[in-house]
Amino acid sequence: MSNPEPPPEQSPSTPPGPLSPGHAAPASPPPALGPAAAPPDHPPVPQQTSYGDAVSPPQPGYAGAAPPQHSGHPPAGSPPGYGTPPVPHQGQGYGQPGYPYQGGQPGYPYQGGQPVPPPAKSGPRVGLIVGIVAGGVALLMLLVCGAGAFIWYLQRDADGGGGDLAGVVNYRETNPDALSQEHRPDGSTISYPMIPPAGGPHYPEWQNCNGDVYDAPVTDGNAVHSLEHGAVWITYRPGLPASQVEALAERVRGQSYLFMSPYPGQPSPISLQAWGYQLALDDADDDAIDQFIRQYRETASIEPGAACGGGTTRTR
């Protein structure tokens, strides 16, 4: 068995000589990149100070400082209990922005391990409903009161309004011939079957009857003409107590289609006349006076719409 031949001896390496034509120089290794030397085509990498705390470069709107970062820990100076997340119930979470438990209301801290709920707000519909209900109740009350007042008014008229008109003499039924509308010359003598007259022939000029209170007797022919226009004439017998006269005058003053005067010789202390109607009374406080006025003033007119002003104010 022959011995193997020894390997050929390696000649020591010699520095490379000049490049021969047709050979390229080997490529140089790239420069090492340090922490402060990042490739120009990539954004800088933020420094990590601790887990979850990243220092970012300044952002637009912040003067040379990084925007606030949520690190997973409560901010410095927070009150006790702030940011302490409770154990969430099944299907429900709690927490503040940046904390692992989400679902709470931002801006409301925890107290006793539970989030403070936002203040209750009454919806705008509650006020609207209350207003509608109150308006409906008020309208119903107005309708009820109005209906009651109307019924009372009808009943008052039906029963004479508290005044007894049973004593009214209706000459339109008992003596219609005495109610002639004939005009007689001024100063001529006219005879009437009732005292004071309640209709019949009269003078062309009427007695002014717009709430006039005469202290002296007036002429019958002028007063009857006023009745034709729809006025109510209140007369009283001289000697009636002054308080009674004043009670009558208070009803007359300032009232259109009303006038009063004394009438010597009338059978009753007080008498009321409308065209074709007459009522004799004893007391100025009798409610029948007001009822007679309501019943016959203007409604008893033979010439509806005829004026009561512009007449004579002469007395006898």
C-alpha positions, 0 to 999 in steps of 0.5 A: 500500500502506497502512502498518500501524497502530501498536500501541496504547500500553500504559498503565503498570501500576498497583497493584491497587486494592481487589477488586471484588465477585465477584473472589477473591484470588490464591493465595499460593505454598507456603513453601519446604522446606529440609533441616531442614524436612520435611513433618510427614507424612513420616519424616526423610530420613537424612543421607548422609555418603558413598556407602554410609554412611547415618546413620539415626536412633536405633532402639529398643534403642540409647541415642541412637546409630544401630545399626551399619551395614554400609558395605561396608568392614571394621570398624575394628581388624580383623586383616589379611586380615579381610573380604578376599573371595577370588575365588569359584569357579564355583557357590560364594561366600564372604563375610561378612554385608554383603560382596558375596560371600555363602555363607561362614560368619558369624563365621569370618574369612578367612586367606590369602584363604580362609575358615576352615571351622568345626570338625568335629563328630562326630555323635551317631550315631557314638558310638551305633554304637560303643557298639552294636558294643562291646556286641555284641562283649562279648556274643559273648565272654560267650557263647563263654566260657560255652559253653566252660566248659559243655563243659569241665564236661561233659567233666570229669564224663564223664572223672571230673573228673580223679579216677579213680572206677574203684575205686568199689564199687557195693553197690547192684548187688553186694550190694543185700540188705545195704542194708536201711533197717531201724531198730534199737534204740540200742545193739543189735549190727548186723553190716555186710558192709563196713568201714566200713559203706556202708549197711544197718540203722541206729539211729533217730538220725543223726550230725550231718553238716553239715561236722562233723570228729570227732577220735574214732570215731563209732557205726556205726549213727548214721553209716549213718543219715546216709548214708541222708539223703545224706551222704558219710562220710570215714574215715581209719585212725589213724596217718595223717600229720597233714598228710593228716588236715588235707587231708581236714578242709579239704574237710569243714569248713563243707560240708553233707552231709559229715562225717569221723572216724577208723576203727580197723581199716579196710583202707585209709588213707582210705575214702569212703562214700555210701549203697551206694557205697565208695571206698578210697584211699591219699592225701588229695591224690587228686583222686578224693576231690573227684570222689566228693563231687561224684558222690554227695553228696545224690544217693545219698540214699534219703530226698531232702530229709532233714536232716543237722543236728540229729543226735547229735554223740556219739563212741565 
